[in-house]
């Protein structure tokens, strides 16, 4: 359902940290380009306070929220309805408020968009390696698998990676296998894999994307090679979120 121009969209991103977020700039630009009236804020919410903050913002008349670290799993638990991507990842990064709280996950769509921007448009049969095991990593794995990629997962805790890979239809990364076509690193800033063979793989892989952006994108510095930061991933994810806000916000079923 298309919103009317008179609809006032009240939006925000919640998380901690959040002051660095580019989401306000992106969504304000989306609103302006669509000729829509609305606001978009960055609101710091600490871990453990997600459910309370979400309920308060919903009561305050917000249309919806973007959710970033460390609240994605709390947002999942708070959601009353969840899309397939959120269910696969066990996390939510987009909330749309209505009669029920609808939870979505667009992180994987953002990662697919970032790879497409680097020329990797068709993922079918491509070898893609994801680093990490948190909500963003799980979202990316699920999206890559859904698009036919041979998706591999690495995490410092091998048992955790094995459980996620089995649940999502991916494989555990083996450094003695064929090189990947691309790597998506969903690791915290300043985290570097402690496996020399994996580092060697990262140095040789043609496309390496750090899900972090701005000053938080440190992987390239640590590897001393060109690494694409998460700006395009965020933009594609934000666009998908904005489309959900505008198409679902007026549906109060």
Beta strands, then each sheet from edge to edge (+ up, - down):
strand 1: 8-15
strand 2: 37-44
strand 3: 64-67
strand 4: 81-82
strand 5: 94-97
strand 6: 101-104
strand 7: 127-131
strand 8: 150-154
strand 9: 171-172
strand 10: 182-185
strand 11: 207-210
sheet 1: 2+ 1+ 3+ 5- 6+ 4+
sheet 2: 9+ 8+ 7+ 10+ 11+
end
